[in-house]
Amino acid sequence: MRVIRKKTEPKSLIKHRKKSHSNFDNYAEKQDLRDKLVEEQGYICAYCNCRIVATESQMKIEHYHCQDFFPQLQLTFTNLLAVCRGGEGQSPRLQHCDTRKGNKSICKNPSQSGDRIEDIVFFLDDGTIFSTDSRYDTEINTILNLNLESMKGNRKSVLDAFILSLPKMGELKKADVQRKINEWYQPQNGYVHQHCMIVVHWLRKRLKRMP
C-alpha cells in the first residue's frame, strides 16, 4: 500500500457540510469529491493500488470509518478514500477492498501518517501482500481480501515485467536504483503506476543490499 497524503478538500463539500441536515446521501456534488480523491491518490485504489478513474461506475467513495457507526464523520474529508469497485456483484469470496470490507473496521488507514502503512506492509515476489503487524495482516486477508489469486497474479505480473525491463542488477548503481524508486513512487503527470508498491519494495530491498 502507498501512503495517501490528504490535500485540500473540494469547496462544494465544505459548503455542503455547513448546511442544515446535511449528510453524505444528500451531497449532490459527489463528482467534485471523486475527482479530488482520485487525483490525490494518483489514480490508484487506496487499498489494492489498481488503476481507478473518477467515475461512479469505476470507483467508490470509501468511508474508512463507516457511516452507520460513525455518522459524525460521513462528511469529514480525512475519513474519505477512493477505492475500486472491489468485485461488486460477485460472491463474497471474490470481493475485495471496500466491497468486501463493508461496515467492518480495520486498524490501519493509508491516509494517516501515524499508521506508518509503508513501514508495516510488504510484498513477496509471488505477489503476496502481508503486514508485520499481526492484526493488520489478518485484516488484509479476511476483511480486505487482498491476496486473492487473481490479485496476487496481477501484482506478480507487474513486478516480473519490471524486472525484465532492467539491465543486470550488477550494472546498476545506487543512483540508478533510487531513480527507479522515484519513478515508480512519485506521480508521473499526476498518475502513479498501478501496483507500484510491489516494485518500490523490491527496489528498496535491493538498495539496502548495495555496498
C-alpha distance (Angstrom), angle and dihedral (degrees) to the residues before:
residue distance angle dihedral
M1 . . .
R2 3.75 . .
V3 3.80 124.0 .
I4 3.81 112.1 -108.8
R5 3.76 115.0 -142.5
K6 3.79 107.7 -154.4
K7 3.79 115.6 -135.1
T8 3.80 134.5 -174.3
E9 3.77 114.7 -37.8
P10 3.82 119.9 -126.2
K11 3.78 115.6 -87.1
S12 3.79 90.9 -128.4
L13 3.82 90.0 61.8
I14 3.79 92.0 50.9
K15 3.80 90.4 48.7
H16 3.80 93.0 47.4
R17 3.80 93.2 48.9
K18 3.80 89.8 58.7
K19 3.80 92.9 57.6
S20 3.78 123.1 98.3
H21 3.81 114.4 -99.7
S22 3.79 92.0 7.4
N23 3.79 118.5 165.0
F24 3.78 138.2 157.5
D25 3.80 94.6 -93.6
N26 3.80 94.2 56.1
Y27 3.81 93.9 45.0
A28 3.80 98.5 113.8
E29 3.79 98.9 -172.2
K30 3.78 99.6 63.3
Q31 3.80 91.1 139.7
D32 3.81 87.9 70.5
L33 3.78 87.7 56.3
R34 3.80 94.2 45.6
D35 3.79 90.6 51.8
K36 3.80 93.5 49.1
L37 3.81 96.5 44.9
V38 3.79 95.4 46.2
E39 3.79 92.3 45.8
E40 3.80 94.9 50.9
Q41 3.82 90.0 49.8
G42 3.78 93.7 51.4
Y43 3.82 92.4 -114.1
I44 3.81 95.9 -64.0
C45 3.81 131.1 115.8
A46 3.81 114.3 -96.0
Y47 3.81 91.7 -128.1
C48 3.82 112.9 27.9
N49 3.83 96.8 22.2
C50 3.80 94.2 -134.5
R51 3.82 118.0 147.8
I52 3.81 115.6 -82.4
V53 3.78 133.3 177.1
A54 3.79 127.6 -152.5
T55 3.80 100.0 -101.0
E56 3.79 128.2 111.1
S57 3.80 90.8 -123.7
Q58 3.81 94.6 54.7
M59 3.80 105.8 36.3
K60 3.79 143.0 24.3
I61 3.78 134.4 -140.3
E62 3.78 105.7 -121.2
H63 3.78 124.8 -154.0
Y64 3.80 104.2 -149.7
H65 3.80 87.4 -158.7
C66 3.80 101.4 41.1
Q67 3.80 122.3 -116.3
D68 3.82 94.9 -124.6
F69 3.80 94.6 59.6
F70 3.83 99.8 26.8
P71 3.82 106.0 35.4
Q72 3.81 90.1 156.6
L73 3.82 88.6 66.9
Q74 3.80 99.0 47.5
L75 3.82 92.8 103.9
T76 3.81 97.2 33.6
F77 3.79 108.0 117.6
T78 3.80 94.7 -150.1
N79 3.82 88.3 58.8
L80 3.81 93.3 56.0
L81 3.80 128.1 89.6
A82 3.79 136.3 173.0
V83 3.79 114.0 -120.5
C84 3.79 139.3 170.9
R85 3.80 122.9 -101.4
G86 3.81 88.0 -98.6
G87 3.79 101.2 -145.3
E88 3.79 92.3 -51.5
G89 3.81 111.4 -169.3
Q90 3.80 94.1 22.9
S91 3.79 126.2 105.9
P92 3.83 114.5 -74.4
R93 3.82 92.1 -107.6
L94 3.83 88.9 62.8
Q95 3.80 96.3 44.0
H96 3.79 122.6 97.8
C97 3.81 144.5 171.5
D98 3.82 114.6 19.9
T99 3.81 94.5 -14.9
R100 3.79 89.4 61.2
K101 3.81 93.8 35.9
G102 3.80 96.8 55.5
N103 3.81 109.4 158.1
K104 3.80 94.9 -17.1
S105 3.78 119.8 118.3
I106 3.78 126.4 -124.1
C107 3.78 123.8 -164.1
K108 3.81 100.5 -133.2
N109 3.79 130.7 57.9
P110 3.83 118.4 -163.7
S111 3.81 89.8 -147.0
Q112 3.82 94.6 56.7
S113 3.80 110.9 85.3
G114 3.80 91.6 -158.0
D115 3.81 90.3 63.5
R116 3.84 89.1 65.7
I117 3.79 91.2 -149.5
E118 3.81 95.2 176.4
D119 3.80 91.4 51.0
I120 3.79 94.3 55.7
V121 3.82 105.0 32.9
F122 3.81 120.1 76.3
F123 3.79 142.0 162.2
L124 3.78 138.4 -130.8
D125 3.78 120.4 -140.2
D126 3.81 90.1 -108.2
G127 3.81 89.7 63.8
T128 3.80 97.7 -99.1
I129 3.81 114.3 147.4
F130 3.81 118.1 -152.1
S131 3.77 141.9 163.0
T132 3.78 131.5 -136.0
D133 3.82 86.1 -142.9
S134 3.79 101.5 86.3
R135 3.80 95.6 -151.4
Y136 3.78 93.0 50.1
D137 3.79 91.5 44.2
T138 3.81 88.3 58.5
E139 3.81 90.6 48.0
I140 3.81 91.8 50.2
N141 3.79 88.6 59.1
T142 3.79 104.6 33.2
I143 3.81 104.6 30.7
L144 3.82 105.6 25.0
N145 3.82 93.5 27.6
L146 3.80 92.1 -151.9
N147 3.79 95.6 158.0
L148 3.78 97.5 68.6
E149 3.80 107.6 143.9
S150 3.80 91.1 -116.8
M151 3.81 91.5 52.7
K152 3.79 92.9 46.5
G153 3.79 88.0 50.1
N154 3.79 92.2 51.5
R155 3.80 92.2 51.5
K156 3.80 92.2 45.6
S157 3.81 90.9 50.6
V158 3.81 90.9 53.8
L159 3.80 91.9 49.1
D160 3.81 93.9 44.8
A161 3.80 92.1 50.1
F162 3.79 90.6 49.0
I163 3.80 93.2 50.0
L164 3.80 90.9 49.5
S165 3.80 89.5 53.9
L166 3.81 92.6 57.4
P167 3.77 128.7 89.8
K168 3.79 114.2 -123.4
M169 3.80 110.3 -59.2
G170 3.78 89.3 -123.3
E171 3.77 88.5 64.8
L172 3.80 93.8 54.0
K173 3.77 122.6 91.9
K174 3.79 125.4 -151.2
A175 3.78 90.0 -102.1
D176 3.82 90.0 54.5
V177 3.80 92.3 51.8
Q178 3.80 92.2 46.8
R179 3.79 90.2 50.1
K180 3.81 89.8 52.7
I181 3.80 90.1 50.0
N182 3.79 90.4 52.5
E183 3.81 91.6 47.6
W184 3.78 91.9 53.7
Y185 3.78 98.2 38.1
Q186 3.79 102.4 41.7
P187 3.82 121.1 67.2
Q188 3.80 115.0 -100.1
N189 3.81 108.1 -147.4
G190 3.81 87.1 -18.9
Y191 3.81 95.1 -50.4
V192 3.79 126.7 107.5
H193 3.81 117.2 -154.9
Q194 3.80 110.3 -99.3
H195 3.83 111.7 -110.2
C196 3.79 85.8 14.2
M197 3.78 96.8 153.1
I198 3.81 97.6 65.3
V199 3.82 87.4 59.5
V200 3.80 93.1 42.4
H201 3.82 92.3 51.0
W202 3.81 91.3 46.6
L203 3.81 90.4 52.5
R204 3.80 93.9 44.0
K205 3.80 90.6 54.3
R206 3.79 91.0 52.3
L207 3.77 92.8 45.5
K208 3.83 90.0 57.4
R209 3.81 90.4 53.4
M210 3.77 95.2 51.8
P211 3.82 117.1 102.2
